Amino acid sequence: MQKNNYDRLAPFYDFVSHAVYGQALVKAQRSLLSFVKEGQNILIVGGGTGWILEELEKLNKKNIAVTYLEASDKMVDLARKKKVSFPVDFLCAYAEDVAHTTQYDVLMTPFFFDNFTEEKAVSLLENLDGSLKNGGSFLYVDFRITEQTSTFFNRTLLKTMYVFFKIFTHIETDKLVDMDAILEKKYTKLWSEFSFHNFVYAACYRKG
């Protein structure tokens, strides 16, 4: 199976995102950054064009460091252009191909797991879990539909989204995995919030 790759979307990814979701995806990710503390090292997986680095810069947190793991060469090229004062180590690779020798205080996966089947998502989570320190924060944000939040609007938007990404990125799945249920088995949930018609879900979990 061909792996997901966002190279074709990179030049206009942010434009498309804002056209469909407005600032909802930005706000959801921004809401999690309050859990980042001074002096922490952060692993961001699937960071896209890198605007999240500029949001971290706005926090003015001292002595933070970021490892930026992204599979798309063109996304990494865009992210490298962001002007930030803290060190960023860019890794252009698929998450499953990276052996993590460093443990991080914070793991963030913005709109990452929606790209995969449940089997692949669980496997990726096991790999990424080894990179997170005991007591570390897992900052999760993604699309989510539950029995309580399911509406014609978000089901239709989800279906349309998967058709679009299947064409442009060779996305590996066509349905969402209930990652919250999986994450709650491994971590303690500290905070969570739905937004954008109860379709976008952000949560902070603690390991251990």
C-alpha positions in Angstrom: 0.0 0.0 0.0 1.3 3.5 -0.9 1.9 5.6 2.2 0.3 8.9 2.9 2.2 11.9 1.6 1.2 15.5 1.7 3.7 16.9 -0.9 1.0 17.7 -3.4 -1.1 19.6 -0.9 1.8 21.4 0.9 1.7 24.7 -1.1 -2.0 25.3 -0.5 -2.8 23.1 2.6 -3.3 26.0 5.0 -5.5 27.8 2.5 -7.8 24.8 2.0 -7.9 24.2 5.8 -8.9 27.8 6.5 -11.4 27.8 3.7 -13.2 24.8 5.1 -12.7 25.1 8.9 -11.9 28.8 9.3 -9.7 29.1 12.4 -11.2 26.0 14.1 -8.2 23.8 13.6 -5.7 26.5 14.6 -7.7 27.3 17.8 -7.9 23.6 18.7 -4.2 23.1 18.5 -3.5 26.4 20.2 -5.7 25.4 23.1 -3.3 22.6 23.9 -0.1 24.7 24.0 -0.9 26.0 27.5 0.2 22.5 28.7 3.7 23.2 27.5 6.1 24.3 30.3 9.4 26.1 30.3 12.4 23.9 29.8 10.6 21.1 28.1 11.5 19.2 25.0 8.7 18.5 22.6 8.1 16.0 19.8 5.6 17.2 17.2 4.5 14.4 14.8 2.8 15.4 11.6 3.2 19.1 12.1 2.5 20.1 8.5 3.5 23.6 7.3 4.9 24.6 10.7 2.6 27.3 11.8 2.4 25.6 15.2 6.0 26.6 15.7 5.1 30.2 15.4 2.3 29.7 18.0 4.9 28.1 20.4 7.1 31.2 19.8 4.2 33.4 20.9 4.1 31.7 24.3 7.7 33.0 25.0 8.5 29.8 27.0 12.2 29.7 28.0 14.5 26.8 27.1 12.1 24.7 25.1 13.3 22.5 22.2 11.3 20.9 19.4 11.8 17.8 17.3 9.6 18.2 14.2 8.7 14.9 12.6 7.0 15.1 9.2 6.9 12.7 6.2 6.4 15.4 3.5 9.6 17.0 2.2 7.6 20.0 1.0 5.9 20.5 4.4 9.3 20.3 6.1 10.6 22.9 3.6 7.8 25.3 4.6 8.2 24.6 8.3 12.0 25.4 8.1 11.1 28.9 7.0 9.3 29.7 10.3 11.2 32.2 12.4 11.5 31.0 16.0 14.0 31.5 18.7 14.1 28.0 20.1 16.0 25.1 18.5 14.1 22.8 16.1 15.4 19.5 14.8 13.6 18.7 11.6 13.1 15.0 10.7 11.7 14.2 7.3 10.5 10.6 7.8 7.5 8.4 8.4 6.8 8.0 12.1 7.0 4.2 11.9 10.5 4.3 10.4 11.9 6.4 13.3 13.6 4.6 16.2 13.2 7.1 19.1 16.4 7.3 21.2 15.3 10.5 23.0 12.5 10.7 25.5 10.4 13.9 25.4 8.4 15.8 28.0 5.6 16.5 25.5 4.3 14.5 22.5 1.9 16.3 20.1 0.1 14.6 17.2 -2.0 17.3 15.4 -4.4 15.7 13.0 -2.1 12.7 12.6 -4.0 9.5 13.5 -7.0 10.2 11.2 -4.7 9.1 8.4 -4.5 5.4 9.4 -6.4 2.2 10.0 -6.9 1.1 13.6 -4.2 -1.5 13.3 -1.7 1.0 12.0 -2.7 3.7 14.5 -2.2 1.3 17.4 1.2 0.3 16.1 2.2 3.9 15.6 1.0 4.7 19.1 3.1 1.9 20.6 6.2 3.3 18.8 5.5 6.9 19.8 4.8 6.0 23.4 8.4 4.9 23.8 9.4 8.5 23.1 7.3 10.0 25.9 8.7 10.3 29.4 6.8 8.8 32.3 4.7 11.7 33.6 4.9 13.4 30.2 2.0 15.1 28.4 0.4 13.7 25.3 -1.3 16.6 23.3 -3.9 15.0 21.0 -6.0 16.9 18.5 -8.0 15.4 15.6 -11.4 14.9 14.1 -13.8 12.8 16.2 -17.4 11.6 15.9 -19.2 9.8 18.7 -22.7 8.5 19.0 -23.6 11.6 20.9 -21.9 14.1 18.5 -22.8 12.4 15.2 -24.7 14.6 12.8 -25.5 14.7 9.1 -23.1 17.7 8.8 -20.0 16.1 10.3 -20.6 12.7 8.8 -20.9 14.3 5.3 -17.9 16.6 6.0 -15.8 13.5 7.1 -16.8 11.5 4.0 -15.9 14.4 1.7 -12.6 15.0 3.5 -11.6 11.4 3.0 -12.5 11.4 -0.7 -10.4 14.6 -1.1 -7.4 13.2 0.7 -7.6 9.9 -1.0 -7.1 11.7 -4.3 -4.3 14.0 -3.2 -2.4 12.1 -0.4 -3.1 8.4 -0.8 -4.6 8.4 2.7 -4.5 4.8 4.1 -8.1 4.7 5.5 -11.6 6.1 4.9 -12.9 6.1 8.5 -11.9 7.5 11.9 -10.4 5.4 14.6 -11.8 6.0 18.1 -8.4 7.1 19.4 -9.8 8.6 22.6 -10.9 5.1 23.7 -7.5 3.7 22.9 -5.6 6.6 24.6 -7.7 6.4 27.7 -6.5 2.8 28.2 -2.8 4.0 28.3 -3.0 7.5 29.7 -4.8 9.7 32.2 -7.0 12.4 30.6 -6.4 15.8 32.2 -8.5 17.9 29.9 -10.6 17.7 26.7 -12.8 19.9 24.5 -14.9 19.5 21.4 -15.2 22.4 18.9 -16.4 23.1 15.3 -19.8 21.4 15.5 -18.4 18.8 17.9 -16.2 17.5 15.1 -12.8 18.7 16.3 -11.5 17.1 19.5 -8.5 18.3 21.6 -7.3 16.5 24.7 -4.3 16.4 27.0 -3.3 13.1 28.5 -0.6 12.3 31.1 1.6 9.2 30.9 1.8 7.2 34.0 
